[in-house]
Amino acid sequence: MTTPEQSSPRFRSATEFPKTIDSFSPSEANNLYVEMRECLIFTNRSRSQLIRRNEEHKESGKICQPHYKLMGLESTILAEKSQKC
């Protein structure tokens, strides 16, 4: 895993890129643009996966909620039975 001091080639902070390209030749500017696009594409893809997995996790929690309701009903029934005896 990378630390904040050493970024992954795929995940780079915007501050690692130059603010202006005035001093670059057209080919250097184009190479920088391609590099920025690749980082952006990978970051967006990772973000989409994170959003999808978060939604899947939320849905799996909804499936388990009826289980908790059943457990609550079971304890209520057992309490009622013990009161009748």
C-alpha positions, -999 to +999 in steps of 0.1 A: +000+000+000+013+035-008+017+062+018+008+098+012+044+106+006+047+081-023+016+081-045+006+052-068+011+059-105-027+053-108-037+075-079-020+109-081-031+141-064-039+170-086-012+189-068+014+166-083+006+179-117+019+214-128-006+242-126+002+256-160+017+242-191+032+274-205+068+261-202+061+228-219+065+219-255+033+207-273+045+171-271+053+174-234+019+190-228+002+162-247+021+136-226+010+153-194-026+154-206-026+117-214-011+109-180-038+131-163-065+114-183-053+079-173-053+089-136-087+104-139-101+073-157-087+050-131-099+072-102-135+074-117-135+036-122-125+030-086-151+055-074-178+037-093-167+003-079-168+018-044-203+032-050-216-001-064-201-021-035-216+003-010-250-001-026-246-039-025-237-037+012-268-016+019-290-041+001-275-070+020-283-052+052-319-049+041-321-086+036-309-093+071-334-069+087-364-093+086-342-117+105-340-093+134-378-087+132-383-125+135-360-127+165-380-099+181-413-117+174-398-150+188-388-133+220-423-117+223-440-151+218-417-168+243-424-140+269-462-144+263-459-182+267-440-179+299-467-155+313-495-179+305-478-208+324 
